[in-house]
Amino acid sequence: HVGGDECNINEHRSLVAIFVFTEFF
């Protein structure tokens, strides 16, 4: 994304949430 660090952080959190979700479910 061309939005800055905040955009990257939001994407990173989304990816982490997906990985955690798939790990437990």
Distance bins in CASP14 RR format, pairs under 12 A and 6 or more apart:
PFRMAT RR
TARGET T0000
AUTHOR 0000-0000-0000
RMODE 2
METHOD distances of the structure
MODEL  1
1 7 1 0 1 0 0 0 0 0 0 0 0
1 8 1 0 0 1 0 0 0 0 0 0 0
1 9 0 0 0 0 0 1 0 0 0 0 0
1 10 0 0 0 0 1 0 0 0 0 0 0
1 11 1 0 0 1 0 0 0 0 0 0 0
1 12 0 0 0 0 0 1 0 0 0 0 0
1 14 0 0 0 0 0 1 0 0 0 0 0
2 8 0 0 0 0 0 1 0 0 0 0 0
3 9 0 0 0 0 0 1 0 0 0 0 0
3 10 0 0 0 0 1 0 0 0 0 0 0
3 11 0 0 0 0 0 1 0 0 0 0 0
4 10 0 0 0 0 0 1 0 0 0 0 0
4 11 0 0 0 0 0 1 0 0 0 0 0
5 11 0 0 0 0 0 1 0 0 0 0 0
5 12 0 0 0 0 0 1 0 0 0 0 0
6 12 0 0 0 0 0 1 0 0 0 0 0
6 13 0 0 0 0 0 1 0 0 0 0 0
7 13 0 0 0 0 0 1 0 0 0 0 0
7 14 0 0 0 0 0 1 0 0 0 0 0
8 14 0 0 0 0 0 1 0 0 0 0 0
8 15 0 0 0 0 0 1 0 0 0 0 0
9 15 0 0 0 0 0 1 0 0 0 0 0
9 16 0 0 0 0 0 1 0 0 0 0 0
10 16 0 0 0 0 0 1 0 0 0 0 0
10 17 0 0 0 0 0 1 0 0 0 0 0
11 17 0 0 0 0 0 1 0 0 0 0 0
11 18 0 0 0 0 0 1 0 0 0 0 0
12 18 0 0 0 0 0 1 0 0 0 0 0
12 19 0 0 0 0 0 1 0 0 0 0 0
13 19 0 0 0 0 0 1 0 0 0 0 0
13 20 0 0 0 0 0 1 0 0 0 0 0
14 20 0 0 0 0 0 1 0 0 0 0 0
14 21 0 0 0 0 0 1 0 0 0 0 0
15 21 0 0 0 0 0 1 0 0 0 0 0
15 22 0 0 0 0 0 1 0 0 0 0 0
16 22 0 0 0 0 0 1 0 0 0 0 0
16 23 0 0 0 0 0 1 0 0 0 0 0
17 23 0 0 0 0 0 1 0 0 0 0 0
17 24 0 0 0 0 0 1 0 0 0 0 0
17 25 0 0 0 0 0 1 0 0 0 0 0
18 24 0 0 0 0 0 1 0 0 0 0 0
18 25 0 0 0 0 0 1 0 0 0 0 0
19 25 0 0 0 0 0 1 0 0 0 0 0
END
